[in-house]
Amino acid sequence: MEDFIKNISLKVEGLPSHDLIRTFTSSLTKEKGIRNVLFENHTFSIDFNPYVISKDEIIHEMEESGIQPCTCQKKEKGFKKWISNLAQQNKKNLGSQRLDCCDMNH
């Protein structure tokens, strides 16, 4: 069976020192399930097998090394943004009640 590899990009707050980046990169590549670790433009790009190691474990390892991942959220784009807006509008208009054709005719 082939390995299922996912990629995550973790942006960091501030610029860690070269030694800190090197230490974290080398310690993470020794972990089981990690295929590749790159650091570029304040972002760690990590290829990993989610069946062996989780994203939370990677973030924990990063924090243990003294590197703070950015907590900023990505902006939604395109279809995903449209679906989120639609869900918000439905919740605003309909609340949490069940849709019922009899209720809608009133």
Backbone atoms as SQL, in Angstrom:
CREATE TABLE atoms (id INTEGER PRIMARY KEY, chain TEXT, resi INTEGER, resn TEXT, atom TEXT, x REAL, y REAL, z REAL);
INSERT INTO atoms VALUES
  (1, 'A', 1, 'MET', 'N', 0.834, -1.177, 0.000),
  (2, 'A', 1, 'MET', 'CA', 0.000, 0.000, 0.000),
  (3, 'A', 1, 'MET', 'C', 0.881, 1.243, 0.000),
  (4, 'A', 2, 'GLU', 'N', 0.550, 2.199, -0.843),
  (5, 'A', 2, 'GLU', 'CA', 1.320, 3.437, -0.913),
  (6, 'A', 2, 'GLU', 'C', 1.052, 4.298, 0.305),
  (7, 'A', 3, 'ASP', 'N', 2.053, 5.111, 0.655),
  (8, 'A', 3, 'ASP', 'CA', 1.874, 6.055, 1.749),
  (9, 'A', 3, 'ASP', 'C', 0.939, 7.163, 1.312),
  (10, 'A', 4, 'PHE', 'N', 0.066, 7.549, 2.219),
  (11, 'A', 4, 'PHE', 'CA', -0.810, 8.689, 1.988),
  (12, 'A', 4, 'PHE', 'C', -0.103, 9.893, 2.580),
  (13, 'A', 5, 'ILE', 'N', 0.343, 10.821, 1.749),
  (14, 'A', 5, 'ILE', 'CA', 1.127, 11.967, 2.204),
  (15, 'A', 5, 'ILE', 'C', 0.308, 13.237, 2.070),
  (16, 'A', 6, 'LYS', 'N', 0.249, 14.001, 3.166),
  (17, 'A', 6, 'LYS', 'CA', -0.402, 15.309, 3.165),
  (18, 'A', 6, 'LYS', 'C', 0.674, 16.368, 3.310),
  (19, 'A', 7, 'ASN', 'N', 0.331, 17.578, 2.927),
  (20, 'A', 7, 'ASN', 'CA', 1.242, 18.704, 3.084),
  (21, 'A', 7, 'ASN', 'C', 0.546, 19.790, 3.888),
  (22, 'A', 8, 'ILE', 'N', 1.257, 20.325, 4.866),
  (23, 'A', 8, 'ILE', 'CA', 0.742, 21.479, 5.600),
  (24, 'A', 8, 'ILE', 'C', 1.770, 22.595, 5.514),
  (25, 'A', 9, 'SER', 'N', 1.271, 23.808, 5.510),
  (26, 'A', 9, 'SER', 'CA', 2.125, 24.986, 5.534),
  (27, 'A', 9, 'SER', 'C', 1.824, 25.733, 6.826),
  (28, 'A', 10, 'LEU', 'N', 2.837, 25.874, 7.650),
  (29, 'A', 10, 'LEU', 'CA', 2.686, 26.550, 8.936),
  (30, 'A', 10, 'LEU', 'C', 3.498, 27.827, 8.938),
  (31, 'A', 11, 'LYS', 'N', 2.801, 28.957, 8.928),
  (32, 'A', 11, 'LYS', 'CA', 3.447, 30.253, 8.968),
  (33, 'A', 11, 'LYS', 'C', 3.880, 30.530, 10.401),
  (34, 'A', 12, 'VAL', 'N', 5.051, 31.131, 10.590),
  (35, 'A', 12, 'VAL', 'CA', 5.561, 31.401, 11.933),
  (36, 'A', 12, 'VAL', 'C', 5.551, 32.889, 12.224),
  (37, 'A', 13, 'GLU', 'N', 5.366, 33.207, 13.508),
  (38, 'A', 13, 'GLU', 'CA', 5.421, 34.595, 13.944),
  (39, 'A', 13, 'GLU', 'C', 6.889, 34.973, 14.117),
  (40, 'A', 14, 'GLY', 'N', 7.268, 36.089, 13.535),
  (41, 'A', 14, 'GLY', 'CA', 8.675, 36.508, 13.617),
  (42, 'A', 14, 'GLY', 'C', 9.544, 35.615, 12.754),
  (43, 'A', 15, 'LEU', 'N', 10.829, 35.884, 12.775),
  (44, 'A', 15, 'LEU', 'CA', 11.780, 35.076, 12.016),
  (45, 'A', 15, 'LEU', 'C', 12.688, 34.352, 12.991),
  (46, 'A', 16, 'PRO', 'N', 12.555, 33.031, 13.097),
  (47, 'A', 16, 'PRO', 'CA', 13.426, 32.277, 13.994),
  (48, 'A', 16, 'PRO', 'C', 14.875, 32.311, 13.502),
  (49, 'A', 17, 'SER', 'N', 15.795, 32.108, 14.409),
  (50, 'A', 17, 'SER', 'CA', 17.213, 32.091, 14.033),
  (51, 'A', 17, 'SER', 'C', 17.496, 30.878, 13.147),
  (52, 'A', 18, 'HIS', 'N', 18.598, 30.958, 12.411),
  (53, 'A', 18, 'HIS', 'CA', 18.976, 29.856, 11.517),
  (54, 'A', 18, 'HIS', 'C', 19.224, 28.579, 12.316),
  (55, 'A', 19, 'ASP', 'N', 19.830, 28.718, 13.497),
  (56, 'A', 19, 'ASP', 'CA', 20.078, 27.531, 14.330),
  (57, 'A', 19, 'ASP', 'C', 18.774, 26.888, 14.784),
  (58, 'A', 20, 'LEU', 'N', 17.803, 27.715, 15.164),
  (59, 'A', 20, 'LEU', 'CA', 16.509, 27.202, 15.606),
  (60, 'A', 20, 'LEU', 'C', 15.782, 26.500, 14.464),
  (61, 'A', 21, 'ILE', 'N', 15.840, 27.081, 13.285),
  (62, 'A', 21, 'ILE', 'CA', 15.219, 26.458, 12.107),
  (63, 'A', 21, 'ILE', 'C', 15.887, 25.118, 11.807),
  (64, 'A', 22, 'ARG', 'N', 17.209, 25.098, 11.835),
  (65, 'A', 22, 'ARG', 'CA', 17.969, 23.879, 11.545),
  (66, 'A', 22, 'ARG', 'C', 17.675, 22.797, 12.588),
  (67, 'A', 23, 'THR', 'N', 17.623, 23.195, 13.865),
  (68, 'A', 23, 'THR', 'CA', 17.348, 22.239, 14.933),
  (69, 'A', 23, 'THR', 'C', 15.959, 21.640, 14.789),
  (70, 'A', 24, 'PHE', 'N', 14.956, 22.493, 14.556),
  (71, 'A', 24, 'PHE', 'CA', 13.588, 22.004, 14.402),
  (72, 'A', 24, 'PHE', 'C', 13.460, 21.108, 13.174),
  (73, 'A', 25, 'THR', 'N', 14.036, 21.530, 12.071),
  (74, 'A', 25, 'THR', 'CA', 13.961, 20.753, 10.831),
  (75, 'A', 25, 'THR', 'C', 14.587, 19.377, 10.999),
  (76, 'A', 26, 'SER', 'N', 15.774, 19.329, 11.612),
  (77, 'A', 26, 'SER', 'CA', 16.443, 18.035, 11.774),
  (78, 'A', 26, 'SER', 'C', 15.718, 17.144, 12.776),
  (79, 'A', 27, 'SER', 'N', 15.174, 17.719, 13.856),
  (80, 'A', 27, 'SER', 'CA', 14.452, 16.887, 14.831),
  (81, 'A', 27, 'SER', 'C', 13.139, 16.373, 14.238),
  (82, 'A', 28, 'LEU', 'N', 12.492, 17.178, 13.433),
  (83, 'A', 28, 'LEU', 'CA', 11.218, 16.749, 12.844),
  (84, 'A', 28, 'LEU', 'C', 11.424, 15.684, 11.775),
  (85, 'A', 29, 'THR', 'N', 12.488, 15.788, 10.997),
  (86, 'A', 29, 'THR', 'CA', 12.726, 14.776, 9.954),
  (87, 'A', 29, 'THR', 'C', 13.073, 13.416, 10.545),
  (88, 'A', 30, 'LYS', 'N', 13.486, 13.380, 11.811),
  (89, 'A', 30, 'LYS', 'CA', 13.766, 12.102, 12.477),
  (90, 'A', 30, 'LYS', 'C', 12.492, 11.415, 12.954),
  (91, 'A', 31, 'GLU', 'N', 11.386, 12.161, 13.022),
  (92, 'A', 31, 'GLU', 'CA', 10.112, 11.600, 13.470),
  (93, 'A', 31, 'GLU', 'C', 9.563, 10.659, 12.405),
  (94, 'A', 32, 'LYS', 'N', 8.906, 9.591, 12.861),
  (95, 'A', 32, 'LYS', 'CA', 8.256, 8.670, 11.928),
  (96, 'A', 32, 'LYS', 'C', 7.096, 9.387, 11.260),
  (97, 'A', 33, 'GLY', 'N', 6.932, 9.186, 9.975),
  (98, 'A', 33, 'GLY', 'CA', 5.811, 9.753, 9.237),
  (99, 'A', 33, 'GLY', 'C', 6.119, 11.076, 8.559),
  (100, 'A', 34, 'ILE', 'N', 7.270, 11.662, 8.849),
  (101, 'A', 34, 'ILE', 'CA', 7.658, 12.924, 8.214),
  (102, 'A', 34, 'ILE', 'C', 8.476, 12.604, 6.979),
  (103, 'A', 35, 'ARG', 'N', 8.041, 13.125, 5.865),
  (104, 'A', 35, 'ARG', 'CA', 8.745, 12.862, 4.615),
  (105, 'A', 35, 'ARG', 'C', 9.706, 13.991, 4.267),
  (106, 'A', 36, 'ASN', 'N', 9.265, 15.255, 4.413),
  (107, 'A', 36, 'ASN', 'CA', 10.082, 16.387, 3.981),
  (108, 'A', 36, 'ASN', 'C', 9.714, 17.619, 4.792),
  (109, 'A', 37, 'VAL', 'N', 10.715, 18.453, 5.124),
  (110, 'A', 37, 'VAL', 'CA', 10.480, 19.701, 5.844),
  (111, 'A', 37, 'VAL', 'C', 11.287, 20.796, 5.150),
  (112, 'A', 38, 'LEU', 'N', 10.599, 21.865, 4.743),
  (113, 'A', 38, 'LEU', 'CA', 11.260, 23.005, 4.109),
  (114, 'A', 38, 'LEU', 'C', 10.847, 24.284, 4.832),
  (115, 'A', 39, 'PHE', 'N', 11.770, 25.250, 4.911),
  (116, 'A', 39, 'PHE', 'CA', 11.438, 26.552, 5.482),
  (117, 'A', 39, 'PHE', 'C', 11.727, 27.616, 4.437),
  (118, 'A', 40, 'GLU', 'N', 10.690, 28.429, 4.131),
  (119, 'A', 40, 'GLU', 'CA', 10.834, 29.463, 3.120),
  (120, 'A', 40, 'GLU', 'C', 9.774, 30.533, 3.355),
  (121, 'A', 41, 'ASN', 'N', 10.166, 31.798, 3.310),
  (122, 'A', 41, 'ASN', 'CA', 9.243, 32.933, 3.465),
  (123, 'A', 41, 'ASN', 'C', 8.407, 32.855, 4.750),
  (124, 'A', 42, 'HIS', 'N', 9.059, 32.630, 5.868),
  (125, 'A', 42, 'HIS', 'CA', 8.398, 32.553, 7.182),
  (126, 'A', 42, 'HIS', 'C', 7.412, 31.392, 7.285),
  (127, 'A', 43, 'THR', 'N', 7.552, 30.379, 6.445),
  (128, 'A', 43, 'THR', 'CA', 6.605, 29.273, 6.422),
  (129, 'A', 43, 'THR', 'C', 7.329, 27.934, 6.358),
  (130, 'A', 44, 'PHE', 'N', 6.926, 27.020, 7.244),
  (131, 'A', 44, 'PHE', 'CA', 7.402, 25.645, 7.172),
  (132, 'A', 44, 'PHE', 'C', 6.427, 24.865, 6.313),
  (133, 'A', 45, 'SER', 'N', 6.944, 24.176, 5.320),
  (134, 'A', 45, 'SER', 'CA', 6.144, 23.294, 4.482),
  (135, 'A', 45, 'SER', 'C', 6.548, 21.867, 4.833),
  (136, 'A', 46, 'ILE', 'N', 5.577, 21.094, 5.316),
  (137, 'A', 46, 'ILE', 'CA', 5.883, 19.770, 5.854),
  (138, 'A', 46, 'ILE', 'C', 5.034, 18.714, 5.152),
  (139, 'A', 47, 'ASP', 'N', 5.701, 17.716, 4.582),
  (140, 'A', 47, 'ASP', 'CA', 5.029, 16.559, 3.991),
  (141, 'A', 47, 'ASP', 'C', 5.026, 15.461, 5.044),
  (142, 'A', 48, 'PHE', 'N', 3.828, 14.931, 5.358),
  (143, 'A', 48, 'PHE', 'CA', 3.741, 13.936, 6.425),
  (144, 'A', 48, 'PHE', 'C', 2.637, 12.926, 6.133),
  (145, 'A', 49, 'ASN', 'N', 2.737, 11.787, 6.802),
  (146, 'A', 49, 'ASN', 'CA', 1.730, 10.747, 6.713),
  (147, 'A', 49, 'ASN', 'C', 0.791, 10.918, 7.907),
  (148, 'A', 50, 'PRO', 'N', -0.473, 11.325, 7.696),
  (149, 'A', 50, 'PRO', 'CA', -1.383, 11.591, 8.810),
  (150, 'A', 50, 'PRO', 'C', -1.789, 10.340, 9.597),
  (151, 'A', 51, 'TYR', 'N', -1.488, 9.153, 9.063),
  (152, 'A', 51, 'TYR', 'CA', -1.783, 7.927, 9.791),
  (153, 'A', 51, 'TYR', 'C', -0.686, 7.612, 10.814),
  (154, 'A', 52, 'VAL', 'N', 0.449, 8.288, 10.674),
  (155, 'A', 52, 'VAL', 'CA', 1.574, 8.039, 11.577),
  (156, 'A', 52, 'VAL', 'C', 1.755, 9.197, 12.554),
  (157, 'A', 53, 'ILE', 'N', 1.628, 10.431, 12.065),
  (158, 'A', 53, 'ILE', 'CA', 1.801, 11.617, 12.903),
  (159, 'A', 53, 'ILE', 'C', 0.729, 12.642, 12.517),
  (160, 'A', 54, 'SER', 'N', 0.191, 13.314, 13.523),
  (161, 'A', 54, 'SER', 'CA', -0.887, 14.263, 13.252),
  (162, 'A', 54, 'SER', 'C', -0.361, 15.690, 13.136),
  (163, 'A', 55, 'LYS', 'N', -1.201, 16.551, 12.591),
  (164, 'A', 55, 'LYS', 'CA', -0.860, 17.969, 12.475),
  (165, 'A', 55, 'LYS', 'C', -0.652, 18.569, 13.864),
  (166, 'A', 56, 'ASP', 'N', -1.478, 18.174, 14.828),
  (167, 'A', 56, 'ASP', 'CA', -1.343, 18.683, 16.194),
  (168, 'A', 56, 'ASP', 'C', -0.010, 18.291, 16.817),
  (169, 'A', 57, 'GLU', 'N', 0.456, 17.076, 16.536),
  (170, 'A', 57, 'GLU', 'CA', 1.757, 16.641, 17.046),
  (171, 'A', 57, 'GLU', 'C', 2.887, 17.454, 16.424),
  (172, 'A', 58, 'ILE', 'N', 2.757, 17.784, 15.153),
  (173, 'A', 58, 'ILE', 'CA', 3.773, 18.599, 14.481),
  (174, 'A', 58, 'ILE', 'C', 3.809, 19.991, 15.085),
  (175, 'A', 59, 'ILE', 'N', 2.624, 20.582, 15.313),
  (176, 'A', 59, 'ILE', 'CA', 2.559, 21.918, 15.916),
  (177, 'A', 59, 'ILE', 'C', 3.118, 21.891, 17.333),
  (178, 'A', 60, 'HIS', 'N', 2.812, 20.833, 18.079),
  (179, 'A', 60, 'HIS', 'CA', 3.350, 20.699, 19.435),
  (180, 'A', 60, 'HIS', 'C', 4.873, 20.628, 19.411),
  (181, 'A', 61, 'GLU', 'N', 5.399, 19.860, 18.477),
  (182, 'A', 61, 'GLU', 'CA', 6.857, 19.742, 18.317),
  (183, 'A', 61, 'GLU', 'C', 7.475, 21.100, 17.980),
  (184, 'A', 62, 'MET', 'N', 6.784, 21.865, 17.149),
  (185, 'A', 62, 'MET', 'CA', 7.254, 23.195, 16.766),
  (186, 'A', 62, 'MET', 'C', 7.315, 24.109, 17.998),
  (187, 'A', 63, 'GLU', 'N', 6.247, 24.087, 18.795),
  (188, 'A', 63, 'GLU', 'CA', 6.203, 24.911, 19.998),
  (189, 'A', 63, 'GLU', 'C', 7.247, 24.481, 21.012),
  (190, 'A', 64, 'GLU', 'N', 7.489, 23.178, 21.127),
  (191, 'A', 64, 'GLU', 'CA', 8.517, 22.659, 22.035),
  (192, 'A', 64, 'GLU', 'C', 9.908, 23.139, 21.617),
  (193, 'A', 65, 'SER', 'N', 10.101, 23.333, 20.316),
  (194, 'A', 65, 'SER', 'CA', 11.393, 23.808, 19.812),
  (195, 'A', 65, 'SER', 'C', 11.579, 25.301, 20.016),
  (196, 'A', 66, 'GLY', 'N', 10.511, 25.998, 20.417),
  (197, 'A', 66, 'GLY', 'CA', 10.608, 27.436, 20.640),
  (198, 'A', 66, 'GLY', 'C', 10.157, 28.275, 19.465),
  (199, 'A', 67, 'ILE', 'N', 9.499, 27.646, 18.498),
  (200, 'A', 67, 'ILE', 'CA', 8.995, 28.364, 17.327),
  (201, 'A', 67, 'ILE', 'C', 7.490, 28.506, 17.472),
  (202, 'A', 68, 'GLN', 'N', 6.986, 29.736, 17.375),
  (203, 'A', 68, 'GLN', 'CA', 5.551, 29.991, 17.523),
  (204, 'A', 68, 'GLN', 'C', 4.863, 30.007, 16.161),
  (205, 'A', 69, 'PRO', 'N', 3.932, 29.069, 15.944),
  (206, 'A', 69, 'PRO', 'CA', 3.165, 29.113, 14.690),
  (207, 'A', 69, 'PRO', 'C', 2.192, 30.288, 14.727),
  (208, 'A', 70, 'CYS', 'N', 1.941, 30.865, 13.581),
  (209, 'A', 70, 'CYS', 'CA', 1.016, 31.987, 13.462),
  (210, 'A', 70, 'CYS', 'C', -0.406, 31.488, 13.669),
  (211, 'A', 71, 'THR', 'N', -1.185, 32.229, 14.445),
  (212, 'A', 71, 'THR', 'CA', -2.559, 31.825, 14.719),
  (213, 'A', 71, 'THR', 'C', -3.548, 32.518, 13.794),
  (214, 'A', 72, 'CYS', 'N', -3.040, 33.253, 12.809),
  (215, 'A', 72, 'CYS', 'CA', -3.929, 33.961, 11.889),
  (216, 'A', 72, 'CYS', 'C', -4.658, 32.944, 11.002),
  (217, 'A', 73, 'GLN', 'N', -5.878, 33.273, 10.645),
  (218, 'A', 73, 'GLN', 'CA', -6.670, 32.378, 9.818),
  (219, 'A', 73, 'GLN', 'C', -6.620, 32.832, 8.365),
  (220, 'A', 74, 'LYS', 'N', -6.669, 31.864, 7.477),
  (221, 'A', 74, 'LYS', 'CA', -6.677, 32.179, 6.054),
  (222, 'A', 74, 'LYS', 'C', -8.035, 32.722, 5.649),
  (223, 'A', 75, 'LYS', 'N', -8.025, 33.601, 4.657),
  (224, 'A', 75, 'LYS', 'CA', -9.272, 34.103, 4.099),
  (225, 'A', 75, 'LYS', 'C', -9.889, 33.030, 3.206),
  (226, 'A', 76, 'GLU', 'N', -11.196, 32.931, 3.294),
  (227, 'A', 76, 'GLU', 'CA', -11.879, 32.000, 2.411),
  (228, 'A', 76, 'GLU', 'C', -12.016, 32.632, 1.032),
  (229, 'A', 77, 'LYS', 'N', -11.976, 31.794, 0.016),
  (230, 'A', 77, 'LYS', 'CA', -12.066, 32.293, -1.355),
  (231, 'A', 77, 'LYS', 'C', -13.118, 31.516, -2.128),
  (232, 'A', 78, 'GLY', 'N', -13.644, 32.170, -3.123),
  (233, 'A', 78, 'GLY', 'CA', -14.510, 31.539, -4.114),
  (234, 'A', 78, 'GLY', 'C', -15.698, 30.790, -3.557),
  (235, 'A', 79, 'PHE', 'N', -15.815, 29.546, -3.972),
  (236, 'A', 79, 'PHE', 'CA', -16.965, 28.713, -3.649),
  (237, 'A', 79, 'PHE', 'C', -17.108, 28.497, -2.141),
  (238, 'A', 80, 'LYS', 'N', -15.975, 28.297, -1.461),
  (239, 'A', 80, 'LYS', 'CA', -15.999, 28.078, -0.021),
  (240, 'A', 80, 'LYS', 'C', -16.567, 29.300, 0.706),
  (241, 'A', 81, 'LYS', 'N', -16.190, 30.482, 0.264),
  (242, 'A', 81, 'LYS', 'CA', -16.701, 31.718, 0.865),
  (243, 'A', 81, 'LYS', 'C', -18.203, 31.846, 0.608),
  (244, 'A', 82, 'TRP', 'N', -18.636, 31.526, -0.608),
  (245, 'A', 82, 'TRP', 'CA', -20.043, 31.613, -0.965),
  (246, 'A', 82, 'TRP', 'C', -20.877, 30.662, -0.096),
  (247, 'A', 83, 'ILE', 'N', -20.406, 29.433, 0.097),
  (248, 'A', 83, 'ILE', 'CA', -21.103, 28.450, 0.931),
  (249, 'A', 83, 'ILE', 'C', -21.178, 28.940, 2.382),
  (250, 'A', 84, 'SER', 'N', -20.096, 29.497, 2.903),
  (251, 'A', 84, 'SER', 'CA', -20.095, 30.005, 4.278),
  (252, 'A', 84, 'SER', 'C', -21.084, 31.142, 4.445),
  (253, 'A', 85, 'ASN', 'N', -21.116, 32.053, 3.466),
  (254, 'A', 85, 'ASN', 'CA', -22.083, 33.161, 3.522),
  (255, 'A', 85, 'ASN', 'C', -23.518, 32.647, 3.451),
  (256, 'A', 86, 'LEU', 'N', -23.756, 31.662, 2.613),
  (257, 'A', 86, 'LEU', 'CA', -25.081, 31.061, 2.486),
  (258, 'A', 86, 'LEU', 'C', -25.513, 30.424, 3.812),
  (259, 'A', 87, 'ALA', 'N', -24.610, 29.718, 4.455),
  (260, 'A', 87, 'ALA', 'CA', -24.916, 29.083, 5.741),
  (261, 'A', 87, 'ALA', 'C', -25.218, 30.132, 6.805),
  (262, 'A', 88, 'GLN', 'N', -24.459, 31.217, 6.822),
  (263, 'A', 88, 'GLN', 'CA', -24.706, 32.284, 7.800),
  (264, 'A', 88, 'GLN', 'C', -26.065, 32.933, 7.571),
  (265, 'A', 89, 'GLN', 'N', -26.408, 33.189, 6.329),
  (266, 'A', 89, 'GLN', 'CA', -27.697, 33.793, 6.012),
  (267, 'A', 89, 'GLN', 'C', -28.856, 32.863, 6.385),
  (268, 'A', 90, 'ASN', 'N', -28.696, 31.574, 6.103),
  (269, 'A', 90, 'ASN', 'CA', -29.740, 30.610, 6.464),
  (270, 'A', 90, 'ASN', 'C', -29.928, 30.548, 7.976),
  (271, 'A', 91, 'LYS', 'N', -28.831, 30.547, 8.712),
  (272, 'A', 91, 'LYS', 'CA', -28.929, 30.510, 10.163),
  (273, 'A', 91, 'LYS', 'C', -29.581, 31.789, 10.692),
  (274, 'A', 92, 'LYS', 'N', -29.254, 32.919, 10.073),
  (275, 'A', 92, 'LYS', 'CA', -29.835, 34.197, 10.483),
  (276, 'A', 92, 'LYS', 'C', -31.341, 34.230, 10.194),
  (277, 'A', 93, 'ASN', 'N', -31.733, 33.778, 9.022),
  (278, 'A', 93, 'ASN', 'CA', -33.139, 33.821, 8.611),
  (279, 'A', 93, 'ASN', 'C', -33.994, 32.720, 9.240),
  (280, 'A', 94, 'LEU', 'N', -33.430, 31.536, 9.381),
  (281, 'A', 94, 'LEU', 'CA', -34.217, 30.389, 9.812),
  (282, 'A', 94, 'LEU', 'C', -33.925, 29.933, 11.231),
  (283, 'A', 95, 'GLY', 'N', -32.826, 30.399, 11.795),
  (284, 'A', 95, 'GLY', 'CA', -32.452, 29.938, 13.136),
  (285, 'A', 95, 'GLY', 'C', -32.034, 28.486, 13.095),
  (286, 'A', 96, 'SER', 'N', -32.281, 27.796, 14.192),
  (287, 'A', 96, 'SER', 'CA', -31.879, 26.392, 14.249),
  (288, 'A', 96, 'SER', 'C', -33.072, 25.454, 14.055),
  (289, 'A', 97, 'GLN', 'N', -34.197, 26.013, 13.674),
  (290, 'A', 97, 'GLN', 'CA', -35.383, 25.170, 13.504),
  (291, 'A', 97, 'GLN', 'C', -35.327, 24.377, 12.197),
  (292, 'A', 98, 'ARG', 'N', -36.084, 23.317, 12.174),
  (293, 'A', 98, 'ARG', 'CA', -36.160, 22.438, 11.014),
  (294, 'A', 98, 'ARG', 'C', -36.995, 23.094, 9.916),
  (295, 'A', 99, 'LEU', 'N', -36.607, 22.902, 8.666),
  (296, 'A', 99, 'LEU', 'CA', -37.405, 23.406, 7.551),
  (297, 'A', 99, 'LEU', 'C', -38.669, 22.565, 7.412),
  (298, 'A', 100, 'ASP', 'N', -39.797, 23.250, 7.332),
  (299, 'A', 100, 'ASP', 'CA', -41.076, 22.557, 7.195),
  (300, 'A', 100, 'ASP', 'C', -41.934, 23.357, 6.230),
  (301, 'A', 101, 'CYS', 'N', -42.479, 22.713, 5.213),
  (302, 'A', 101, 'CYS', 'CA', -43.255, 23.434, 4.204),
  (303, 'A', 101, 'CYS', 'C', -44.489, 24.092, 4.811),
  (304, 'A', 102, 'CYS', 'N', -45.062, 23.499, 5.836),
  (305, 'A', 102, 'CYS', 'CA', -46.247, 24.092, 6.471),
  (306, 'A', 102, 'CYS', 'C', -45.898, 25.399, 7.176),
  (307, 'A', 103, 'ASP', 'N', -44.730, 25.444, 7.764),
  (308, 'A', 103, 'ASP', 'CA', -44.293, 26.670, 8.440),
  (309, 'A', 103, 'ASP', 'C', -43.973, 27.767, 7.448),
  (310, 'A', 104, 'MET', 'N', -43.539, 27.402, 6.273),
  (311, 'A', 104, 'MET', 'CA', -43.107, 28.389, 5.296),
  (312, 'A', 104, 'MET', 'C', -44.271, 29.081, 4.606),
  (313, 'A', 105, 'ASN', 'N', -45.480, 28.500, 4.640),
  (314, 'A', 105, 'ASN', 'CA', -46.654, 29.087, 3.985),
  (315, 'A', 105, 'ASN', 'C', -47.342, 30.135, 4.838),
  (316, 'A', 106, 'HIS', 'N', -46.900, 30.353, 6.035),
  (317, 'A', 106, 'HIS', 'CA', -47.546, 31.333, 6.923),
  (318, 'A', 106, 'HIS', 'C', -47.046, 32.712, 6.694);
